[in-house]
Structure formats: structure tokens, C-alpha cells
Amino acid sequence: MTSAAEAVRSDPLHGSIDTAVIRLDWLEAPWDTAVFGYPVVQVSHVEARTGASATDLVPFVAACDAAGVGLASCRLPHDRLRESMLLEEVGFRFIEMVFQPEFGDLQSAAPHDDQGLVVERARPEDLAEIVDVAGGAFGNERFHVDPRLPSRLGDLRYQNWVRSSLEHPTQRLHALRDGRELVAFFVTERLPDGTCYWHLNAVAPNRQGRGYGLRAWRAMMNQARLEGATRVRTSIVARNHRVLNLYARLGFSFPAPSMTFHRVRAA
């Protein structure tokens, strides 16, 4: 068992603490570092044991400060209150509750039509239009609602995600059109267990409020079924109540939520 002091690795952007009372692992999120212009790290695992205190997290705080980390994030199961309180003692703040809605039995229970929409893999010539949609379609996500972070960087983050998905080895970018007009996009991934995971999706801002959400989501459930997926799973923040209602209407189930925390370096 290493001591807390020994647990800080030579590379401060990838390290761990593992003592008798605390286990915490962190690593850099390079895609976010590229957007924000300073190091961004994610706490990938934290477990507080009996006797743990904020002092046990000092090596993590010191590593972040030494590396100039501007943002650290952590996502915890909803019932990990001991860990959440320790994180708050060293500057983390609660940002959101996150659900992962799931639709099982996709092959027999999913919609069996495309809802009158054209669903196709995006092509290079589609990218500019989809990137433009991604820059204005999101507003409930953690990078937009944390008042300490510039909202425009949240837009840029999702635009970069769309760009990278076009040539990604496992993720797929889909364009949904009504005739020739782009109404929505989805970034999906087929997981080894047969799940079609929806990483990122949105209705174009100028098409919102016109029933395209229900049609697009049903069309993509049908698409996943045609591709042989057995279930669909995604992630959504609790504050996005309109889309939560959409998933409920579509018959998705809602497992227990998770909590997201941010630690932002003081200016």
C-alpha cells in the first residue's frame, strides 16, 4: 500500500492515490484541454473508506495546482455522498444529475419505420451544416450551465465532437433530413454487448418545437433495430426536462442517476 505522498505520479496529469482510507484516480481529458486552452482532468474513480478526510486529497489538489489544471470533473453514483462531501471540501461543486435512459428489447418493441425522415451516415459535405447545428443546439449541459466556464467553449466542444465523429473508428455520425432539410443529427456507437449508445444528438434549433424530436428519436430507434442492436442507451441531464419527457413517452426506463461535480481553478 502506498502512502498518499508517494501516490502522486511524475506526470501530474495522470495519477492516483491509494491508501488505507482513500482511493482516487485521475487522468487528463485531452479533447477538453484542446478546447479550454488549459489542462482539464477527470476523476475516473474515487472511494472513501472509514476515516477518510479532505486532507487525504491534498496530493490530488497539489498535482492539479502544479500542472495548472483549470478544470477537474468527477461523476459519482447518486448515493456516494461520503465521496461527494470530501470532493466539496477541496473545491468541487455540484453541477448536475445525469440519467442514462435505456430501451431494451429493441428488436421486438422498437418502431418499425423511419417516420418519414431520411436517415443516413453523414458525408464530408454534410459536416459544415451539422457542425453549425451543434454550435447552437445545446444549453443544458454542464459546460453551459456552470457559470464559471465560458458557454461558447461548450459549443466548441460539441462542434469538435461532431467533427471527430465523421472519421472515428467506432462512433458514427448520422444526418436526419425531412426532404432535403437537415432536422437532426446523432452520434452513435455500437457496443460489444449489442447496445447502440447515443453519445450526442440534437434537433436543429430552427426545427425545434415542430414535432421533429419524437420523429427523429423513433427513426433512430428503428435504425438501431435494423443494424441488429438489442438495446439503446444514452445519457441526459435531469434539467433537460423536455427531453426526459420524450424518453419517457418513447418507453425508455431510467436507472439510478449519477452526480457530476466540477472543480474550477480560481481566476
Order of alpha helices (4+ residues) and beta strands (2+ residues): beta-beta-alpha-beta-alpha-beta-alpha-beta-beta-alpha-beta-alpha-alpha-alpha-beta-beta-beta-alpha-beta-beta-alpha-beta
